[in-house]
């Protein structure tokens, strides 16, 4: 089973650097370099695309603080949120609502929220902060390893030429991973826009001020 240490060792191998025994506890230069960038690069790669393995759903409740103006309700984002896919006023994937991402003070604490005029609850589809390497798609692991290797080649190996090679391999791996991910998943539904409704007289979707029904 893939682990954080095994993935880092793959990346170190790509960068032609020494292996580590335990990335979170080793005191070697390689382990320290990995700890410096691992989470940032992992979260950036997760946030950069709608990976199937990283999609999640949650029903949000309002927070006590009311936005100062413009909208009437705020909903705190889940603690493991990384990127919003869609926001719904009901449990139907075909219903969508207007919303904005903002930060407000809740009991004196800056809190990332979704603000909207939907009053009861909102249904959120989002990319979550997956930390368990065994849950990563194998192609995502490959792209992530090459991304780490690019950093290791510069930081540890101090070879810009090899870093360029690793970066090229990362771009190739991420392209293949995204392509494979996209063709094995059903496309997300979107309501018909005004151009379609006006041209064809489509009545299946209607805009009700703050939501598509």
PyMOL commands that set and color helices and strands:
alter all, ss='L'
color gray80, all
select helices_A, chain A and resi 4-14+29-47+52-54+133-135+138-155+160-183+194-200
alter helices_A, ss='H'
color red, helices_A
select strands_A, chain A and resi 55-60+73-76+81-88+96-97+100-106+109-116+122-128+211-212
alter strands_A, ss='S'
color yellow, strands_A
deselect
rebuild
show_as cartoon
